[in-house]
Amino acid sequence: MADYQIHQFDVLVVGAGGAGLRAAIEASAAGAKVGVVTKSLLGKAHTVMAEGGMAAAMGNVDDRDNWRVHFADTMRGGQYLNNPRMAEIHAKEAPGRVRELEAWGAVFDRTKDGRILQRNFGGHRYPRLAHVGDRTGLEMIRTLQDHGIHQGIDFHMETTVVTLLKDGARCIGAFGYDRERGRFRIFHAKAVVLATGGIGRAFQVTSNSWEYTGDGHSLAYHAGAALMDMEFVQFHPTGMVWPPSVKGILVTEGVRGEGGVLRNKDGKRFMFDDIPANYRSSTADNEEEGWRYTQGDKSARRPPELLTRDHVARCIRREVKEGRGSPHGGVFLDISWIKERIPNAVEHIKKKLPSMYHQFKQLADIDITQEPMEIGPTTHYMMGGVEVDADSQMSSVPGLFAAGECGAGLHGANRLGGNSLSDLVVFGRRAGEFAARFAKENGAGTIDQAQVNAAAKRALEPFDRGPAGENPFAVQHELQEMMQDLVGIVRTESEMESALGEIARLKARAAKAGVSGNREYNGGWHTALDLDNLLTVSEVITRAAIERKESRGAHFRDDYPARSDDWGGFNIRVTKGADGEPVVERAPVKPMTDEQKQIIEENK
Ligand SMILES: Cc1cc2nc3c(=O)[nH]c(=O)nc-3n(C[C@H](O)[C@H](O)[C@H](O)COP(=O)(O)OP(=O)(O)OC[C@H]3O[C@@H](n4cnc5c(N)ncnc54)[C@H](O)[C@@H]3O)c2cc1C
C-alpha cells in the first residue's frame, strides 16, 4: 500500500459533470471533506455539451405550468416505469435549483419582463426549459465550478477510477490512475458518490463524448449494486449524418422547439402521419396550429415534431427504410422555412441557435438560416443506471451513492429532453447531502491490501502482454459496430442472442488486450481498461432487452411491437451473481400514491 499515494476524504465524488459538482458542493457545505475525481479536465465533463435547456415548472412563460403537470409529463414520457417518488421530487425541486444557479451567477435568457425565459421541448406540455441560447450546459458547468472552487473541494483531474474498494458490504473508496504519469492512487472515503454519466460509447453512432464508457454503471455492478432499466437506451432523433467524420453529433431539440420541421425527400412533413393515441389530444393536427404553438400561442397544441424522442426516432427510421430518406441516410430538418413567417428570421435563428448555426457552417458547410439540415437518430442518453433510494440516492451497497445519468429511476422508459440537467442538480444535491450525512454517521472503513494489489495487477496486465496482445481499439470498434447493428433502435430476440455470443467472443479478446509504450498518457492502455466497462454495460443492456418482451419507450422490439400491460408492471434489475454471471429479474414498479394517481388522471 505504501507504493501508492493515498487520499483521505469524508466524501469522494467520481465525476465532475453537473451531478458530481452539485453533489460535491452540497457535501462540502455540510462540513464534509470532499474530493472529486474526474477522467478529464475540470470544465470538460459531458454536461458542458448540453444545449437546449433545463426543465423546471416555473411557469414564467405559461402560468398554467406547475410541478403537477411536470410530474405527469415525466411519468407519461417514461411510460409509467419511472420511480414516482423521484419524478415528484424532481418536479417539485427543479425550480428551486434553477433559481439557485441564477443566484450563483448563471445568466439565463430572459422574458421581456425580466424573468427566466423558458422554451418548448418534446413531451413537455408547456414551455419549461430554462436556457442560455443553445449553450445551457456550458453555463451550468461554469456556474457550478465557479461556486464550487471556493468550497475547499480537492480536485483530481485526468484521474480514472478503475475499481471501488469495499470493507465487507460497504463501499469505502476507490482505486484509480492518473493519466499524466499512469501512477496509481487510493481514494479512501467514508462515502462515495458516482456521477460518471452515460454509456454512449458502447454504440457506433453517438452524440456522447469519449468519457461515456459506462464506468459508473460497471463499477457499481461489480461492487454489488443493482442496475435497473438498462434496456432503455435513448436514440435521439436528430444527430448529424454528414459528413461521416461528424456523424452522430447532436442537433438540439431546441431547433424543433423554435419551429424547425422534419421533412422527407418528397418535402412531406411525415410526422403528421403517425401520432400515438395517448398524445393525440395534445398534438396539433395541422401545420398552422403547430407553428402557432412554437410561437407561444397558448390555445395551440404542439406540433408532432415535438412528440417524444423514441417515437420521432422511429418515424425517421421508417422514412429512411421505406426509401424516402435524404441522400446520406437521414431526413431533413428545416428551420430556414421560418423566414416565410417572421421578418428577421436569419438574426432570430442565429440568436436562438448560435451553436447549431456554427456547428453546421463549420462542420458541414451548411447555412441553417438558408437551407435544411440532414439528420438521423444517434445514441444519446441512458435511462438505465444504478438503482438508488429516491430520497437519498444511496444504492443497495451501503456508502455508495449515484446521481445524474449513471443513476436510474427518474426517467423510466424514456427521458424527456431537459429533464437531465434538472435531474443533475436536484439529485446531485441530494446525493451530496446524504453522502455527507452517511460519512458523519460512519467511521472510515479499512482498506484491504489484497483488493488493491489485485486491482493494480489487473490494470497492468495489458503491458505484460505487450504489442503481441489484442489491439484494444479494434475490440472497441467491433463492439460498437455490433451493438449498433444488433441491439440498436429496433431489436429482435435472434439478433440480441447473437449479440450475446459476440460479447462473449469480444470479452475473451479483451482479456488478451496488449499495449506497448509507457504509462504516461497511453491511450491504448486507457482503452484496454475501458473495455471492461463497455463490455459489462453492453452485456447488461442486451440481457435486459432480451428479457423485456414488449415495445415501450426507447425499447422497440420488432418481434413484440406492442406495449403489454403485464410488462408495464415491472422494471428489470440486473445484478452480478455469485458465479460472476448477470442475474436478470423483474422488480414490480414502485406504486404511485393516491395523490400521484389523481395528478395523472387530471392531466390525461
Ligand atoms: C450534445 C448533448 C446535448 C444535450 N443537451 C441536453 C439538454 O439540453 N438538456 C438536458 O437536460 N440534457 C441534455 N443532454 C444530456 C445531459 O447533458 C447529460 O445527461 C448530463 O450532462 C450528464 O451529466 P452527469 O453529471 O451525469 O455526467 P457528465 O457531465 O458526463 O460527467 C461525467 C463525469 O464523470 C467522469 N468520469 C467518468 N468515468 C470516470 C471514471 N472512471 N473515473 C473518474 N471520472 C470519471 C467524467 O470525466 C466526467 O467528469 C445532452 C447531451 C448531449 C450529448
The ligand as a Gaussian input file, in Angstrom:
#p B3LYP/6-31G(d) Opt

LIG

0 1
 C      -24.877000      17.030000     -27.146000
 C      -25.755000      16.823000     -25.949000
 C      -26.706000      17.774000     -25.639000
 C      -27.515000      17.598000     -24.519000
 N      -28.441000      18.551000     -24.224000
 C      -29.200000      18.429000     -23.101000
 C      -30.126000      19.432000     -22.732000
 O      -30.283000      20.440000     -23.407000
 N      -30.849000      19.249000     -21.614000
 C      -30.725000      18.158000     -20.821000
 O      -31.417000      18.061000     -19.816000
 N      -29.832000      17.191000     -21.141000
 C      -29.067000      17.297000     -22.247000
 N      -28.162000      16.317000     -22.568000
 C      -27.923000      15.223000     -21.608000
 C      -27.068000      15.751000     -20.466000
 O      -26.129000      16.661000     -20.953000
 C      -26.318000      14.626000     -19.756000
 O      -27.220000      13.599000     -19.447000
 C      -25.717000      15.162000     -18.478000
 O      -24.887000      16.260000     -18.744000
 C      -24.940000      14.112000     -17.716000
 O      -24.352000      14.740000     -16.607000
 P      -23.591000      13.907000     -15.493000
 O      -23.196000      14.865000     -14.438000
 O      -24.416000      12.734000     -15.103000
 O      -22.324000      13.346000     -16.264000
 P      -21.146000      14.111000     -17.085000
 O      -21.408000      15.533000     -17.281000
 O      -20.830000      13.332000     -18.278000
 O      -19.930000      13.919000     -16.172000
 C      -19.354000      12.654000     -16.003000
 C      -18.075000      12.863000     -15.256000
 O      -17.596000      11.599000     -14.810000
 C      -16.226000      11.488000     -15.115000
 N      -15.898000      10.071000     -15.196000
 C      -16.457000       9.123000     -15.969000
 N      -15.897000       7.942000     -15.713000
 C      -14.961000       8.149000     -14.764000
 C      -14.025000       7.319000     -14.090000
 N      -13.937000       6.015000     -14.336000
 N      -13.188000       7.874000     -13.186000
 C      -13.242000       9.203000     -12.927000
 N      -14.106000      10.036000     -13.522000
 C      -14.947000       9.505000     -14.430000
 C      -16.059000      12.269000     -16.395000
 O      -14.731000      12.625000     -16.614000
 C      -16.956000      13.464000     -16.086000
 O      -16.276000      14.394000     -15.299000
 C      -27.367000      16.453000     -23.706000
 C      -26.411000      15.503000     -24.035000
 C      -25.613000      15.684000     -25.156000
 C      -24.631000      14.627000     -25.528000

